[in-house]
Amino acid sequence: MAEFFGVLGDPNRWRILSALALSEMRVGELAAAVAMSESAVSHQLRILRATRLVSYRKQGRNVLYCLKDDHVFNLYREASDHLDEPPEE
């Protein structure tokens, strides 16, 4: 579990997950959305796929990436909601 959450500790990976929480995308679209090179995004996607956070499907010549399943989306949403809460006094 520590390794899993370690993968989530990278801000670039969170930005990629944030973009994929909105819709599935190709590498080029993701790179533009998160202001990273396509090579860097591909590298991060390999890590996210190995951790089963992201999956892909081929559509003709295109490869579309998305969040693996509802568990990943819910994890992302819960973390986002938690961070949006006002601090306790």
matplotlib code that plots the C-alpha trace (Angstrom):
import matplotlib.pyplot as plt

x = [0.0, 2.9, 4.2, 0.7, 0.4, 4.0, 3.0, 0.3, 2.8, 4.0, 2.3, 2.6, 0.8, -2.0, -2.3, -2.6, -5.2, -7.1, -7.2, -8.3, -11.0, -12.7, -12.4, -10.3, -7.5, -4.6, -1.0, -0.8, -4.0, -2.8, 0.6, -1.2, -3.6, -0.9, 1.8, 4.3, 6.1, 4.6, 7.6, 7.2, 3.5, 4.1, 6.6, 4.2, 1.4, 3.6, 3.9, 0.2, -0.7, 1.7, -0.1, -3.5, -4.6, -4.9, -5.9, -6.1, -8.0, -7.2, -9.5, -8.1, -4.6, -5.4, -4.7, -7.0, -6.2, -8.7, -8.9, -8.9, -12.2, -14.7, -12.4, -9.7, -12.2, -13.6, -10.1, -9.3, -12.7, -12.4, -8.8, -9.9, -12.9, -10.8, -8.3, -11.1, -12.4, -11.6, -9.0, -10.3, -9.7]
y = [0.0, 2.4, 1.8, 2.5, 5.8, 6.6, 6.6, 9.1, 11.4, 12.8, 16.1, 15.3, 12.0, 13.8, 16.3, 13.5, 11.7, 15.0, 15.4, 11.8, 12.2, 14.6, 12.4, 9.9, 11.4, 10.6, 11.2, 14.4, 15.8, 14.9, 16.5, 19.8, 19.6, 19.2, 21.2, 18.4, 16.8, 13.7, 11.7, 12.7, 12.0, 8.5, 7.8, 8.7, 6.7, 3.6, 4.0, 4.7, 1.6, -0.6, 0.5, -0.2, 3.4, 4.0, 1.8, 2.4, 1.3, 1.4, 3.2, 2.8, 4.3, 6.2, 5.0, 6.6, 6.6, 6.7, 6.0, 2.3, 2.1, 3.7, 2.9, 5.2, 7.9, 7.7, 7.8, 10.9, 12.5, 11.8, 13.1, 16.3, 16.8, 16.3, 18.9, 21.4, 21.3, 24.3, 23.8, 23.1, 25.8]
z = [0.0, 0.7, -2.8, -4.2, -2.3, -3.2, -6.8, -6.0, -4.3, -7.6, -8.6, -12.3, -11.9, -10.0, -12.8, -15.3, -13.1, -12.8, -16.6, -17.0, -14.4, -16.8, -20.0, -21.7, -23.8, -26.1, -25.0, -27.0, -25.5, -22.0, -22.7, -23.7, -20.7, -18.1, -19.8, -20.1, -23.0, -24.7, -23.6, -20.0, -20.0, -21.6, -18.9, -16.1, -17.9, -17.8, -14.0, -13.6, -15.7, -13.7, -10.6, -12.2, -11.9, -15.6, -18.5, -22.3, -25.3, -29.0, -31.3, -34.8, -34.7, -31.5, -28.0, -25.5, -21.8, -18.9, -15.2, -14.6, -12.9, -10.5, -7.5, -9.0, -9.7, -6.2, -4.7, -6.7, -5.9, -2.1, -2.0, -3.8, -1.6, 1.5, 0.3, -0.5, 3.1, 5.2, 7.9, 11.4, 14.0]

ax = plt.figure().add_subplot(projection="3d")
ax.plot(x, y, z, "-o")
ax.set_aspect("equal")
plt.show()
